[in-house]
Amino acid sequence: MNNEAFAQLVDAHYAPLYRFALSLARNGSDAGDLVQQTFFIWATKGDGIRELSKAKSWLFTTLYREFLRGRRRDSRSSSLEDLPPGEKEPVAEDVDRVSRLDAATVMTALQTVDEAFRAPLTLFYIEDMSYQEIAEALEVPIGTVMSRLSRGKSQLRLALERVESGSSKVLPFPGPKGARAS
Amino acid sequence: MTNEEAKFTLSAFRPNGSDSGDATFCDALRMAGDDPVLGSWFTRSRAHDAAVSDKLRQIAPPPGLKEAILAGARASGPKGRSGRGWGWIAGLAAAAALAIGVFSMKAPVRPGVATTAYASFAINDMVSEKHGGRGDPAGALVARLQTTGARMPGADQIDFEKMRDTGCRTLNFQGHQVLEVCFVRDGSLFHLYMAPRDGAQGAAPAQGPSFVTLAAGAAAIWSDSRFDYAVASTAGVEAIRRLL
């Protein structure tokens, strides 16, 4: 891939990749690193992908893998096994709430959603990916994606409610031991 | 299909309606059209999804990220990848597009792009306003650093694993762990970053220091036999130079 094509690829995808990374890593510095690392891998390996239509999925998959790889090194990170169920139905007030909040606050609320739900949720919201595309990007079964979208949205609504209600300190959801993602 | 099952399925329906032709949603959509309660739920759910989506898309990447990606790719294509010394950070080269002034202590020698990338990493992290140095070993190091006239630590004063395992802030830079502590000296705040050098422990030659100035701040980069160091501050190069 020549420089111009690479620049076009970066231009098309770096912003949504950054938003995805920000939701996963929960801080801008690590998110920037993840995006740079993803394009670095593309520059050194991904050039073999000739079908640019698959580049988007490849980039998101690679970023997610890099995030998981980094997280495995971090013993302080939470476990994917600790996943609470989602439990909040959408009400009309929820829509108004989101409209009142600024983008950074909505992102902060999203960052409190459990990681297993957060990744598909972010691709759904930010990149407008279908459930099949999300399954491909995250390398999980379609049924798992649908389940995590459903439960993740419920968690997000609760998180947004907490943010606005002024509990201000948005804490990660407590996870009952033994609960699993499905 | 029950209403709960329909809700489950419709949770994956994108708010822009682009899944309308997907057979997976047919039954659930029909039910939402026939059942006022489910229909109302679906309307609220889509409106909520659209609102969240709109907000999240307003998040902008930090200035310079795109330029850093492009510079990093130019600096580290397939042939440019190195496995030794500074090679592990060559991929970032983040500051290549941002560096304003770079000079060494003794002579105006421009450091390698990877050196600049490490400095950029330190400066960019510094402006995130996060502070490291938790735990007793890190606290002892910070106490030393805050003493006027104290020199920057050497390899023999840093127990990397102990600091990391007792809660010192640990960052990830190109797959390598970097410890960070912050300290105040003569009224200015500094951030010190310590990354174990690859492979040749005890044999790698000392390097630097070199200085990098970006719009957001300045950093000095140097190495000893075991670590690559960066100290960053908004107080300017001269303030950093006085530490060394």
Interface residues (C-beta under 8 A of the other chain):
Chain A: N3 F6 A7 V10 D11 Y14 A15 Y18 R19 L22 S23 N27 G28 S29 D30 G32 D33 V35 Q36 Q37 F39 F40 W42 A43 T44 D47 R69 G70 R73 D74 E89 P90 V91 A92 D94 V95 V98 S99 L101 D102 A103 A104 V106 M107 L110 T122 F124 Y125 I126 D128 S130 Y131 V145 M146 S147 L149 S150 K153 L156 R157
Chain B: K7 F8 T9 S11 A12 R14 N16 S18 D19 D22 T24 W41 R44 S45 A47 H48 D49 A51 V52 S53 K55 L56 R57 Q58 I59 A60 P61 P62 L65 K66 A68 I69 L70 G72 A73 R74 S76 G77 P78 R81 G91 L92 A94 F121 N124 D125 S128 K130 T170 L171 N172 F173 Q174 G175 Q177
